[in-house]
C-alpha cells in the first residue's frame, strides 16, 4: 500500500510537546482520536473529542496502570496487514477497530536515572506497553504509521496536508526504522542500569 489513509489514531505520550496542535490537526482532517490516561486528559483539556483506550478494549487499566494497552483490541489492529483480506475479515468479525497511526513516546527512564531513585522506583519507570505498541506498529509499517517523537510531527503534518490525510510508504518505512533504533537504545539503557545494581537482599 503506497498511500495509507489516516482515519484512526492512537496517541499515548510522555512528552506532550506539540501534542494539542498535532491532535487538533488530525481532528480537523476527520481522524478519530483514541488515547490513554494523561494524554487523553490533555486532549480533552484542549477541547478535542477522544475515546479512551478502555472503551476500545472493554477492559479498565489495572495494576496501577501497568496494564492498559496490552490487549488484542489494540494489538490486533496494530498488526493487521491491510493488504490481506483475511486480516481485514478477522478485524471485522472480532469487532476490532482498525488503527492507522500510532503516536507513542516512552516513560523517561533517563530522567529516573538522573533523579537517583532507588532500584524499585526506577523499575517502575520502565515502559512496557509503549515499546510494545511502537514495535508492533513499526513492524507493520506497510499498514500503520508510527510516530515515536514530537520532532516527527511537522514532517507528518506536512505530508498529511499535501496528500489529503494519506501518508506514503517511504515515510512509514523511515519512521519505523527510527522507532526500532529508539527502542533498542531504550532497552540498552535499562540493561546497562540493571547490570550495575546490587541484588537486593530480603530483610
Secondary structure, DSSP 4 states (H G I P E B T S, - for coil): --EEE--EEEEE-S--TTHHHHHHHHHHTTPEEEE-HHHHHHHHHTT---EEHHHHHT---BTTTTBSS-SHHHHHHHH--TT-HHHHHHHHHTTPPP--EEEE----HHHHHHTT--HHHHHTT--SHHHHHHHHHHHTTTT-EEE-SGGGHHHHHHHHHHTTSEEEHHHHHHHHHHHHHHHHHHHHHHHHHHHHSPPPPP-
